[in-house]
Amino acid sequence: QANTLSLAPNTPGVRTPGPKFLLRFTCSFSGCELGPDADRTATKVISQKAYTDGIVIVKCECERLHLIADRLGWFGDATDVEQLLEAKGEKVVRSMIESGDMQLS
């Protein structure tokens, strides 16, 4: 039985068939129009295939584009957000649900 991911209809992200990742990140762009005290945390649904084999770019709440993964080397060396953050000494937290549904609302 395949795991399912049940999301609120307004959760932004990819809606195509296939495995997905739920990406939660905080925009750290210094020129963010939301201001330093605003909640800059965003949640997006991304394609697992695009993350592992392609390119993922997401738009945060301040309308900035963030490169999450570039496996094709279109924007320089092939990399992903985990490698970029690790190089900056920042921590990436991964979680996995083994069975059942995850509800996000």
C-alpha positions in Angstrom: 0.0 0.0 0.0 1.4 3.4 -1.0 1.7 6.2 1.5 -0.5 9.2 0.9 0.0 12.8 1.7 -3.2 14.7 2.4 -2.9 18.4 2.3 -5.2 21.4 2.7 -6.3 22.5 -0.8 -4.4 25.8 -0.4 -1.0 24.2 0.3 1.1 25.5 -2.6 3.2 23.2 -4.7 3.3 20.5 -7.4 0.1 18.5 -8.0 1.4 16.1 -10.6 1.3 12.3 -9.9 4.3 10.6 -8.2 6.2 10.8 -4.8 6.4 14.2 -3.1 8.4 15.9 -0.5 7.0 18.4 1.9 9.5 21.3 2.1 9.4 23.7 5.0 11.9 26.5 5.0 12.5 30.0 6.3 13.5 32.8 3.9 16.7 34.4 5.1 17.0 37.0 2.3 18.2 40.2 3.9 16.0 42.4 1.6 12.8 40.5 2.3 9.9 42.9 2.0 8.1 41.2 4.8 10.4 42.7 7.4 12.6 41.1 10.0 9.8 40.4 12.5 7.5 38.7 10.0 6.9 35.0 9.8 9.1 34.0 6.8 8.5 30.3 7.1 6.9 28.7 4.0 5.6 25.2 3.3 5.6 23.8 -0.3 5.0 20.4 -1.9 7.8 19.5 -4.3 8.3 16.6 -6.6 10.7 13.9 -5.3 11.8 13.2 -8.9 12.6 16.9 -9.5 14.5 17.1 -6.2 16.6 14.0 -6.9 17.1 14.3 -10.7 16.2 17.8 -11.8 15.7 21.4 -10.7 13.4 22.8 -8.0 12.8 26.5 -7.6 10.2 27.7 -5.1 8.7 31.2 -4.5 8.5 32.3 -0.8 6.1 34.6 0.8 8.1 37.7 -0.2 8.0 36.6 -3.8 11.7 35.7 -4.0 12.7 32.6 -5.9 14.9 30.1 -4.0 16.9 27.4 -5.7 16.2 24.2 -3.7 17.9 21.7 -6.1 19.9 21.8 -9.3 20.9 18.3 -10.3 21.5 19.4 -13.9 24.1 22.0 -13.2 22.1 24.8 -14.9 23.0 27.3 -12.2 26.6 26.2 -11.5 27.7 23.0 -9.9 25.0 20.4 -9.4 23.8 20.9 -5.8 20.8 21.0 -3.5 19.7 23.0 -0.5 21.1 20.4 1.9 24.6 20.8 0.5 24.4 24.6 0.4 23.2 24.9 4.0 25.8 22.3 5.2 28.5 24.4 3.6 27.3 27.4 5.6 27.2 25.4 8.8 23.4 25.4 9.0 21.3 22.4 9.9 18.8 20.6 7.7 16.2 18.4 9.4 14.7 15.5 7.5 11.6 13.6 8.6 9.8 10.6 7.2 6.5 9.0 7.7 6.7 5.3 7.4 2.9 4.6 7.1 -0.4 6.3 7.2 -1.5 9.7 6.2 -0.1 13.0 7.2 -2.6 15.9 7.6 -1.5 19.5 7.0 -4.0 22.2 7.5 
